[in-house]
Amino acid sequence: MNKRANIDTVQTIPLWINGAEQAQTGARYGEVTNPATGAVVRKVPLCPASDIDRAVQAAKAAFPEWRATPPVRRARILMRYRELLEQHQAELAQLVNEEHGKTLPDATGSVQRGIEVVEFATGVPHLIKGEHSEDVGRGVDSHSLMQPLGVCAGITPFNFPAMVPLWMYPMAIACGNTFVLKPSEKVPSTSMLMARLFKEAGLPDGVLNLVHGDKEAVDALLTHPDIKAVSFVGSTPIAKYVYETAAKSGKRVQALGGAKNHAVVLPDADLEFTADALVGAAFGSAGERCMAISVVVAVGDAGDELIAKIKQKAAALPVGPGNRKGVEMGPLVSKVHRDRVASYVDAGVKEGATLVHDGRGLVVEGHASGFFLGPTIFDQVQTGMSIYRDEIFGPVLSVLRVATLDEAIDIVNRSPYGNGTAIFTRSGAAARRFENEIEVGMVGVNVPIPVPMAFFSFGGWKNSLFGDLHVYGRESVMFYTRTKVVTSRWLDKWAVSGSSMVMPTHG
């Protein structure tokens, strides 16, 4: 069967609007491929602005009743939703594996991290209580209200089809908002299943809507007058575009961008433990994580032994289809992306870095059409090289050598990205200094991927975040609500002694 015939016969992913599957009104479609085989497995609508408007109008119509629903009742629906997600966790992980390519254990773990945010969202009633002060003046009281915004939108990336959407819409919905989600068109099926499960949990129609598409759909969301807030995760150039476009349209925006995460390794580190940690952090999910370690800064004499251990472990890493037992690294998400990552390996060689381990020649038996690239390691990388400067988003690890912790901190802080970083050491003093001085949003001490739990917040600094607030945790509650302060006076006698023409004071 040729590719054209294949896309004509595969399942078409529907939209989810007003609690039901619906077809798009446009005529453009994209291909959803299985990265391990290269086969087209589904086709996805590339929605025009008219379909985006249908979803927004459904969310807008549902907002008054959902806002009026007591927060504890909203939380009960989220509790049932969490239970359904847990019951269907294996099915969700299989969809993630099929459309993204990551291994089943990795996919299962990512679904679990999303479920933990839903679990946190069930406690939102406690976090939107507001504050009250009696007698701020004689007979005058003040209290604050935390109220929902209205229709919110989320635009999510391909690398975490379950986890990243679950960072957004459960928190927004728990706060009383309604939501329009546009998942990546490369991995649409997981979000569709999650939307169906939310309805099964009792979510009213129109509170969560799901659309698909490319730039046309994104632009329609960013400029739609009825959308009050936009959450985004993706590359830095697109995050900046999303922030600027949506903010110009008067919306509240949190746009998480790219990363170039550094791990600093001191000579006193346990190098066996560190090498294991770095191999998992650099090559897990084929490096397609915004929290992946892509740069190691080896301090002093740590470098030679560390690189030898990393090379040995990377060379033994089982690579193949993510649903095969024993495989620890799957393919990249698409042929275009695989070829782009391979081009950076070519560039690193031309720029003079030492290629310690080359993943370009990898052949996976029985999967010649899959989008595979093996673990790749460079040593003697310089900060001017493209493999250091650019976010590659693949299984390519660059090692820099420095003499001191001072130099290592300076390198990390000079990076335009500030998403995550880690230090490996036995020294509490060095670790404390690192976590204090480093200009990065998430820091690990002997933890290579320091993704916070749901009761903290996820987000970076510098070009890794455009906006003021991070996702999930208390900051998410702040993002999805706005504060109103009420000052009140109730008098026994309503006689007024005269108008006051001065600024009122209550002291």
ChimeraX attribute file (.defattr): number of C-alpha atoms within 10 A of each C-alpha:
attribute: neighborCount
match mode: 1-to-1
recipient: residues
	/A:1	5
	/A:2	6
	/A:3	9
	/A:4	9
	/A:5	9
	/A:6	16
	/A:7	21
	/A:8	12
	/A:9	12
	/A:10	14
	/A:11	14
	/A:12	18
	/A:13	22
	/A:14	20
	/A:15	24
	/A:16	25
	/A:17	26
	/A:18	22
	/A:19	21
	/A:20	15
	/A:21	16
	/A:22	15
	/A:23	14
	/A:24	23
	/A:25	13
	/A:26	13
	/A:27	9
	/A:28	13
	/A:29	19
	/A:30	18
	/A:31	19
	/A:32	27
	/A:33	24
	/A:34	25
	/A:35	28
	/A:36	29
	/A:37	19
	/A:38	18
	/A:39	16
	/A:40	21
	/A:41	18
	/A:42	23
	/A:43	24
	/A:44	25
	/A:45	24
	/A:46	22
	/A:47	25
	/A:48	23
	/A:49	18
	/A:50	14
	/A:51	23
	/A:52	26
	/A:53	17
	/A:54	16
	/A:55	23
	/A:56	31
	/A:57	19
	/A:58	22
	/A:59	28
	/A:60	20
	/A:61	16
	/A:62	22
	/A:63	23
	/A:64	14
	/A:65	11
	/A:66	25
	/A:67	20
	/A:68	9
	/A:69	12
	/A:70	11
	/A:71	21
	/A:72	15
	/A:73	13
	/A:74	22
	/A:75	23
	/A:76	16
	/A:77	19
	/A:78	26
	/A:79	18
	/A:80	18
	/A:81	26
	/A:82	23
	/A:83	16
	/A:84	17
	/A:85	22
	/A:86	15
	/A:87	11
	/A:88	15
	/A:89	19
	/A:90	16
	/A:91	15
	/A:92	24
	/A:93	25
	/A:94	21
	/A:95	22
	/A:96	30
	/A:97	26
	/A:98	24
	/A:99	26
	/A:100	30
	/A:101	32
	/A:102	33
	/A:103	30
	/A:104	25
	/A:105	19
	/A:106	19
	/A:107	26
	/A:108	20
	/A:109	15
	/A:110	19
	/A:111	26
	/A:112	18
	/A:113	20
	/A:114	23
	/A:115	25
	/A:116	17
	/A:117	23
	/A:118	27
	/A:119	21
	/A:120	22
	/A:121	31
	/A:122	24
	/A:123	18
	/A:124	22
	/A:125	16
	/A:126	10
	/A:127	14
	/A:128	21
	/A:129	13
	/A:130	14
	/A:131	11
	/A:132	15
	/A:133	12
	/A:134	13
	/A:135	14
	/A:136	15
	/A:137	16
	/A:138	10
	/A:139	12
	/A:140	15
	/A:141	16
	/A:142	16
	/A:143	14
	/A:144	16
	/A:145	16
	/A:146	19
	/A:147	19
	/A:148	26
	/A:149	22
	/A:150	25
	/A:151	28
	/A:152	30
	/A:153	27
	/A:154	25
	/A:155	25
	/A:156	25
	/A:157	18
	/A:158	21
	/A:159	25
	/A:160	25
	/A:161	29
	/A:162	31
	/A:163	22
	/A:164	25
	/A:165	24
	/A:166	22
	/A:167	27
	/A:168	27
	/A:169	27
	/A:170	28
	/A:171	28
	/A:172	28
	/A:173	28
	/A:174	30
	/A:175	30
	/A:176	27
	/A:177	28
	/A:178	31
	/A:179	31
	/A:180	28
	/A:181	25
	/A:182	26
	/A:183	27
	/A:184	21
	/A:185	23
	/A:186	25
	/A:187	29
	/A:188	30
	/A:189	23
	/A:190	22
	/A:191	25
	/A:192	19
	/A:193	16
	/A:194	19
	/A:195	22
	/A:196	16
	/A:197	19
	/A:198	23
	/A:199	18
	/A:200	15
	/A:201	19
	/A:202	14
	/A:203	21
	/A:204	16
	/A:205	19
	/A:206	26
	/A:207	29
	/A:208	31
	/A:209	28
	/A:210	28
	/A:211	33
	/A:212	28
	/A:213	24
	/A:214	18
	/A:215	11
	/A:216	13
	/A:217	21
	/A:218	21
	/A:219	17
	/A:220	17
	/A:221	27
	/A:222	26
	/A:223	18
	/A:224	16
	/A:225	13
	/A:226	16
	/A:227	26
	/A:228	22
	/A:229	25
	/A:230	27
	/A:231	28
	/A:232	26
	/A:233	25
	/A:234	22
	/A:235	19
	/A:236	20
	/A:237	11
	/A:238	16
	/A:239	25
	/A:240	20
	/A:241	15
	/A:242	28
	/A:243	24
	/A:244	18
	/A:245	16
	/A:246	25
	/A:247	18
	/A:248	12
	/A:249	15
	/A:250	15
	/A:251	21
	/A:252	21
	/A:253	26
	/A:254	27
	/A:255	30
	/A:256	31
	/A:257	26
	/A:258	27
	/A:259	32
	/A:260	25
	/A:261	28
	/A:262	29
	/A:263	30
	/A:264	29
	/A:265	27
	/A:266	25
	/A:267	18
	/A:268	14
	/A:269	18
	/A:270	15
	/A:271	21
	/A:272	12
	/A:273	12
	/A:274	22
	/A:275	22
	/A:276	15
	/A:277	18
	/A:278	25
	/A:279	21
	/A:280	22
	/A:281	23
	/A:282	31
	/A:283	26
	/A:284	22
	/A:285	27
	/A:286	28
	/A:287	26
	/A:288	22
	/A:289	22
	/A:290	24
	/A:291	24
	/A:292	31
	/A:293	31
	/A:294	29
	/A:295	25
	/A:296	28
	/A:297	26
	/A:298	25
	/A:299	21
	/A:300	16
	/A:301	14
	/A:302	19
	/A:303	22
	/A:304	12
	/A:305	13
	/A:306	22
	/A:307	20
	/A:308	13
	/A:309	18
	/A:310	23
	/A:311	19
	/A:312	12
	/A:313	16
	/A:314	23
	/A:315	16
	/A:316	10
	/A:317	18
	/A:318	15
	/A:319	23
	/A:320	29
	/A:321	29
	/A:322	27
	/A:323	19
	/A:324	12
	/A:325	12
	/A:326	14
	/A:327	17
	/A:328	23
	/A:329	27
	/A:330	32
	/A:331	32
	/A:332	29
	/A:333	28
	/A:334	22
	/A:335	17
	/A:336	11
	/A:337	15
	/A:338	21
	/A:339	16
	/A:340	15
	/A:341	22
	/A:342	22
	/A:343	14
	/A:344	18
	/A:345	24
	/A:346	14
	/A:347	15
	/A:348	20
	/A:349	13
	/A:350	11
	/A:351	15
	/A:352	14
	/A:353	21
	/A:354	16
	/A:355	17
	/A:356	17
	/A:357	19
	/A:358	17
	/A:359	18
	/A:360	18
	/A:361	9
	/A:362	14
	/A:363	16
	/A:364	19
	/A:365	7
	/A:366	11
	/A:367	15
	/A:368	13
	/A:369	14
	/A:370	26
	/A:371	25
	/A:372	31
	/A:373	27
	/A:374	29
	/A:375	28
	/A:376	23
	/A:377	25
	/A:378	25
	/A:379	20
	/A:380	15
	/A:381	24
	/A:382	17
	/A:383	13
	/A:384	9
	/A:385	15
	/A:386	16
	/A:387	27
	/A:388	21
	/A:389	14
	/A:390	12
	/A:391	18
	/A:392	24
	/A:393	26
	/A:394	29
	/A:395	30
	/A:396	27
	/A:397	28
	/A:398	25
	/A:399	25
	/A:400	22
	/A:401	22
	/A:402	17
	/A:403	14
	/A:404	13
	/A:405	19
	/A:406	11
	/A:407	14
	/A:408	25
	/A:409	19
	/A:410	13
	/A:411	17
	/A:412	22
	/A:413	16
	/A:414	11
	/A:415	19
	/A:416	15
	/A:417	26
	/A:418	28
	/A:419	28
	/A:420	29
	/A:421	31
	/A:422	26
	/A:423	25
	/A:424	25
	/A:425	20
	/A:426	15
	/A:427	11
	/A:428	10
	/A:429	9
	/A:430	15
	/A:431	17
	/A:432	11
	/A:433	12
	/A:434	22
	/A:435	18
	/A:436	11
	/A:437	11
	/A:438	19
	/A:439	23
	/A:440	23
	/A:441	19
	/A:442	23
	/A:443	26
	/A:444	19
	/A:445	20
	/A:446	21
	/A:447	17
	/A:448	28
	/A:449	25
	/A:450	17
	/A:451	17
	/A:452	16
	/A:453	14
	/A:454	21
	/A:455	15
	/A:456	15
	/A:457	20
	/A:458	23
	/A:459	25
	/A:460	25
	/A:461	22
	/A:462	17
	/A:463	20
	/A:464	28
	/A:465	27
	/A:466	24
	/A:467	18
	/A:468	13
	/A:469	22
	/A:470	25
	/A:471	25
	/A:472	30
	/A:473	22
	/A:474	20
	/A:475	16
	/A:476	22
	/A:477	23
	/A:478	20
	/A:479	24
	/A:480	28
	/A:481	20
	/A:482	12
	/A:483	14
	/A:484	11
	/A:485	13
	/A:486	11
	/A:487	14
	/A:488	14
	/A:489	11
	/A:490	9
	/A:491	8
	/A:492	5
	/A:493	6
	/A:494	7
	/A:495	7
	/A:496	6
	/A:497	6
	/A:498	6
	/A:499	6
	/A:500	7
	/A:501	6
	/A:502	6
	/A:503	5
	/A:504	8
	/A:505	7
	/A:506	9
	/A:507	7
